[in-house]
Amino acid sequence: MPNIKSAKKRVKTSQARTLQNQMVKSELKTAIRKFNTTLQDKGFEDAQALYPNVVKKIDMAYAKGAIHKNAANHKKAKLALRLNTATAAAQE
C-alpha cells in the first residue's frame, strides 16, 4: 500500500478505470457472442440486423480506450468475414 498521497490517488483512479474497462469489455463480448449465436442459429438475415450494433459497440470500446485500435479493426474484420461467408453460403 502506498504512503504518498499522489500514489494513493493513482491506485484509486486505476481501480476505477479497471472497473470501467471491464464493464465495456464485458458488454462488447456479450454483443459479439449474441451476434455469433444468431448467425449460427437463426441465419444471416437476423445477424445482418445485429451487425451495425456490434460494430458500434466495438468502436465505442476503442473510443473509450478499453481496446486498441488494431484490436477493434481485427474484431470488425473477423465479424464481417463471418457474415459474408454466411451470406454467400445462404445464396448458393
VENURFEN-V103734 format. One record per residue. N is the residue number from 1. PSI is psi in whole degrees, -180 to 180 (999 if undefined). NEAR is the number of other ideal C-beta (glycine too) atoms within 8 Angstrom. Layout:
N;PSI;NEAR
N;PSI;NEAR
This chain:
1;131;3
2;152;7
3;-28;5
4;141;6
5;-44;5
6;-34;6
7;-37;9
8;-42;10
9;-41;8
10;-37;9
11;-46;10
12;-45;8
13;-37;8
14;-35;8
15;-40;8
16;-45;8
17;-37;8
18;-44;8
19;-41;8
20;-43;10
21;-39;11
22;-40;8
23;-46;8
24;-44;12
25;-38;11
26;-43;8
27;-42;10
28;-46;13
29;-39;8
30;-43;8
31;-42;12
32;-42;11
33;-42;8
34;-41;10
35;-46;13
36;-43;9
37;-36;8
38;-40;11
39;-39;13
40;-46;5
41;-51;6
42;-16;7
43;179;9
44;-22;10
45;-45;7
46;-37;9
47;-33;14
48;-34;9
49;-32;7
50;-24;12
51;-49;12
52;-35;7
53;-42;8
54;-41;13
55;-39;10
56;-43;8
57;-40;11
58;-45;13
59;-37;9
60;-38;9
61;-39;14
62;-43;13
63;-33;6
64;-6;9
65;13;5
66;-33;10
67;160;10
68;156;6
69;-45;6
70;-35;6
71;-40;9
72;-46;13
73;-38;8
74;-44;8
75;-43;11
76;-42;10
77;-40;8
78;-43;8
79;-40;13
80;-39;9
81;-45;8
82;-44;10
83;-44;13
84;-36;8
85;-41;8
86;-37;12
87;-44;10
88;-39;8
89;-35;7
90;-30;8
91;-19;5
92;999;4
